Amino acid sequence: MSVPKKIYRHPDILGAGAKKRRQLKGQQKVEAVMHEFKHGTLHSGGGGKVTNPKQAIAIAMSEAGLSKPKHKKGNPRKINPGF
């Protein structure tokens, strides 16, 4: 699945790209953020342009929700049954 072209069309101001990316999910959001970084229109939360690729990846993973730790599934009472 590719990202719709209308996501890439926004003015180069703080927050404009983030508003367009809200409708995307997961990998599409990462792709859109990295596209903005490549074209020099990605802004950090403080307002400055992002120039470090590692920072761009961190922003992409955070927005896509991929930087969150995975939780164990199961009954919490059965974690330590022999006490």
C-alpha positions as CSV (number, residue, x, y, z in Angstrom):
1,M,0.0,0.0,0.0
2,S,1.4,3.4,-0.9
3,V,0.7,6.7,0.6
4,P,-1.9,8.9,-1.2
5,K,-0.2,11.8,-3.0
6,K,-2.4,14.4,-1.2
7,I,-0.6,13.6,2.0
8,Y,2.6,15.1,0.6
9,R,0.9,18.4,-0.5
10,H,1.1,20.8,2.4
11,P,2.7,24.2,3.2
12,D,6.2,24.1,4.9
13,I,5.0,25.3,8.3
14,L,5.0,23.7,11.7
15,G,2.2,21.1,12.1
16,A,0.9,21.1,8.6
17,G,2.4,17.7,7.8
18,A,1.3,16.2,11.1
19,K,-2.4,17.1,10.4
20,K,-2.3,15.4,7.0
21,R,-0.7,12.2,8.5
22,R,-3.4,11.6,11.1
23,Q,-5.4,9.5,8.8
24,L,-2.5,7.1,8.0
25,K,-1.7,3.9,9.9
26,G,1.5,2.2,10.7
27,Q,4.0,1.8,7.9
28,Q,2.2,4.4,5.7
29,K,2.9,7.0,8.4
30,V,6.6,6.0,8.6
31,E,6.8,6.3,4.8
32,A,5.2,9.8,4.9
33,V,7.4,11.1,7.6
34,M,10.6,9.9,5.9
35,H,9.4,11.5,2.6
36,E,9.0,14.8,4.5
37,F,12.5,14.4,6.0
38,K,14.0,13.7,2.5
39,H,12.4,16.9,1.1
40,G,13.3,19.1,4.1
41,T,9.8,19.8,5.3
42,L,9.8,17.7,8.5
43,H,9.7,19.8,11.7
44,S,10.3,18.6,15.3
45,G,8.0,19.4,18.2
46,G,10.1,22.5,19.1
47,G,9.5,24.0,15.6
48,G,13.0,23.5,14.0
49,K,13.5,21.6,10.9
50,V,14.8,18.0,11.4
51,T,18.3,17.5,9.9
52,N,19.3,14.3,11.6
53,P,18.0,11.0,10.0
54,K,18.0,9.2,13.3
55,Q,15.7,11.9,14.7
56,A,13.4,11.5,11.7
57,I,13.2,7.8,12.3
58,A,12.4,8.3,15.9
59,I,9.6,10.7,15.0
60,A,8.2,8.3,12.4
61,M,8.2,5.3,14.8
62,S,6.7,7.4,17.6
63,E,3.8,8.7,15.4
64,A,3.1,5.3,14.0
65,G,3.0,3.8,17.5
66,L,5.7,1.3,16.7
67,S,8.1,2.5,19.5
68,K,5.8,1.2,22.3
69,P,6.8,-2.0,24.1
70,K,4.7,-5.0,23.5
71,H,2.6,-6.3,26.5
72,K,2.5,-9.8,27.7
73,K,-0.9,-11.4,27.2
74,G,-2.5,-13.7,29.8
75,N,-4.1,-13.8,33.2
76,P,-2.0,-11.7,35.7
77,R,-2.9,-14.1,38.5
78,K,-1.3,-17.0,36.7
79,I,2.1,-15.3,36.4
80,N,3.4,-16.6,39.7
81,P,1.0,-19.4,40.7
82,G,3.2,-21.1,43.4
83,F,3.5,-18.7,46.3
